[in-house]
Amino acid sequence: MLTFRAGDPDRPRGHALVFFRDGESPDQVWATYLVVAPIKMDLGKYIPAAFASQLAGQLSAAGPSAYPLPPVPEKFEAGLTALERLAELRNDDLLDGGTIRMSEPLYALQPVADIGTQYAELCAGYFAAQPVPSGSSTPDVDDLLLQVMPDRDKVGRLARLTGTLRYAVDGGDTRLADETLNEMQRIARHLTEKYHPTELIAAARSSEPRGAQLAELYLERCYRLVDEDYAAMADLDSKIDQLRSAGG
C-alpha cells in the first residue's frame, strides 16, 4: 500500500515526490519525482543503456505508468522537512517509500518501479471515476483541423462535397444528402462570409435546374477569391446575379 505523507490517496494529483531513507544512514533522504503522463508514451526507447533492462518493461507497460525522474533516487541534501515544504509549494503528493539500501543505486530501481505502478493505477482509477460535467462534450477532431486548415483546402472539400450532394439530390438519396449537407455546413462555419458559403450550399442542395450551374459558379468564385483574382470575381458575381434573376 502507498503511504501518503502529504496529499489525499482518494484524490491523487498525478505527480508526486517519493522519498526513501537509506538503510545504512537513516538520517539521509533520497528522492525522485513521479509523473503520470496524461498522454501515453513509450519512454523505454529513450532511457540510458545502463538502465534499459531494468526500466524498459515498466516504462513501456500496457497499463498506466508513472515515470520516475530521475529513475534512481538522488540524495536530497536539505532533508525531509525541506522536501515536505517543497511538496506543499508545488502542490505535489508526497509518498514515503520506506527504507532501502542506497549503496547500490540499481537496488532502488525495483522499489521505485513498484511504487510508480501503484501510484499510476491509483491515479487512473480516480480520473476514470470522475463524472463528465453536464453540457460538456468531447472535442471534435475534424473541427480542430478545420480551424487551422488553409482556405484553399476548405474550398476543395466543399467542392468534393458539392458533387456528392448533387448526386444525392438527383438520385433522391435523402440519407446521403443529409449527411453531406451537415458536413458542408460544418466546413462553412470555418469560412468567412466573403466566400458566400451559405449561398453555395443552398445552390448545391437545390432541385431546380439552375442549382448545379449556380453551385459551380459559387465554387469558381471561391477559388478566385483564394487566388485574389478580383477581376474574375467581378465577372462571376455578374453571372451569378443574372442566373439568380432569371430564376426569380
N, C-alpha and C positions, 0 to 999 in steps of 0.2 A: 504494500500500500504506500502511496505517496504521502510524504509528510510535509504539509504546508506550514512554513514558519510565518509567511505573510501571504495574503490573498485568500480567496474562498474556493475550496475544491468543488463547490457546486456552481461556481461561475468563473471557470478558468479563463485567463486573458489571452492565451495563445502565445505568450512569451514569458520566460521565467529564468531567473538566476538560480543556479543549482550550486550548493557548496558542499564540500566534504572536509572532514577532519583527517589529518594524517595519523595513521595508527602508530607511527613511530615518534611523532611530535604532535601531541594532541592540541597544542596551542596554535598550530599553524592551520590556516584556512586556505583551501584550494577551490577554485570556482570555474564554472563555464556558463554559457548562455544558451538556452534552448529556444528555438523559433519554430512554431508550427506554421509553415508557409500556407498562405491562402490559395496559392497556385501550385498544383502538383508538378514536381520536377525531380529529375534524377541527378543528384549530386555525386553519385558514386563514380562517375567518369571524370570528375574534377579533383578528387581528393589525391593527396600525395601518394606515391607508390608505396611508401613505408607503411601506410595505414590501409592500403587497398583491401587486403584480405580480411581485416578486422571490421572495416566500416562499410564496404561496398554493399553487403547484404542488407544492412539496416537502412542505409540511405536510399536504396532503390526498392525498398519494400513496397508490396502492393497496397498495404493498408496505410493508415495515416502515419505520418512521420514527423518527428521533431528533430530539427537539425542542430547539433551542438557546435557552438562557436566559442572557443576552439574545440576540436574533437577530444583533446585531452585537457583536463582541468589545469589551470595555471595558478600559481601561488598568488593569493590576494593579500598583499603585504599590509594593507590598512586594517585588516581584521574583520571579525564578524559584525561588530556594531556599525562600522562604516558600510559594510555590504547591505545591512538592513536599511540603513539610511538611503543608500543608492537605489535599492528596490522601491522604496517609498517615493523618492523623487521621480523615478522613471515610470511609476505605476506598473511595475513588474510583479509577477508572482515570485515568491522566494521558497525554494524547495530544499529541504535538508536531506542530503544524500547519505548521511551516516559517516562511518569511518572506513577508510580504505588505506592500503599501503601505497604511498606515493613514490617510494624509492625506485620503482619500476613503472614508468609512465604508461606503458601499454597495458598494465594491470588494471588501469582505470577505464579502459575503453568499454568493457562489457557493462559495468555498472552504469556508466553514462548512457549507453545504448538502451539498457533496460528501463531506466527512468524516463528517457525520451519517448520510448514506445508507450509506456503507461500514460505519460502526460498528453501525448498526441491523441490517444484513444479517449481520454477524459474530455479533451477539447472537442473532438469530433462529435462525441455524444451530446455535449452541451449545445454546440452550434446547430446540430441537426434537430434538436428538440425545440428550438425557438420558433414561435409561430410567425408566419408571414404577416406583416401589417396589412390591415384591410385596405383595399383600394390600390395596393402596390402590384406591380406586375414584373415579369422577367424582361429585361431589356431585349428588344428585337434586334438581332444581329444585322439583318439586312437594312434596317433603318439607320443603324450606326454607320454602315458602309455608305449609304446614300448621303450621309452628312458630309463625307469627305470625298465623294466621287466627283470628278470634273463634270461640268455641264454637258460636254460633248458625249460622255458616256451615258448620262441620264437620258439625253435625247435619243441616243442609239437604242437604249432599252425601250423607250416609248415607241420608237419606230417598229421594232420587232413585235411588240405587244399590239400595236395598231393592226398589223397584218393578222395576228391571231384573233383579235376582236372582230374584225371584218369577216373573217372566215366563220366565226361562231354565229354572228348575226345573220349572215347569208344562209347558213345551214340550219338555223333555228335551234342551235345548241345553247340553251339557256344557262346551264351549269357552267360551261366553259366561258360564256360571255360574262357571267357574274364574277368568276374568279379572275379573269383577265382585267375586267373593269376595276376591281379592288386593287390589283397590283399597279395599274396605271395611275389610279388616284393617289396611291402611296408615293409613287415617284413624283407626281405633280406637286405634292406638298413640299418637295425639296427643290422646286424650280420657282424662280421669281415670276411675277405676273407678266413681265415683258415677253415671256415665251408663249403666252396665251395657252397654257396647258388645259384650262377648263374648256375652252372652245375646241381645242384639238380632240379631247375626249368625247365631247358632245357630237362632233362630226363623225368620229370613228364608230360610235355606237348607233348612229342614226340609220334607220332603214330606208331613208329617202335615197333616190338615185344619185343625188349630188353629194351624199355623205362621204363616199370614198374619195371623190375628187377634192372636196374641202379638206379632208384629213391629210391628203397628200400635199396640198398647198401649205397647210399649217406646219407639217413636218419640214418641208423645204425651207419655210420661213425660220424655223428653229435653228436649222443648220446654218443658214445665212447669218443669223444673229450671233451664233457661236463664233463664226469667222469674221464678225464685224463688217459684213458686206452690206452696208446700209442702203446703197443704191439699189441692189437687187431686192432688198426687203421692201422698199417703196413700191416696186413693181408688183411684188407678191401681195402686198396689202391691197393694192388696187384690184387685182384679180379676185381676191377673197371677197372684197366688198361687192364686186359685180355679181359674183356667184350667189352670195347670200341674198342680194336684192332680187335676183332672178327667181329665187325660190320663195321669196317672201310674198 
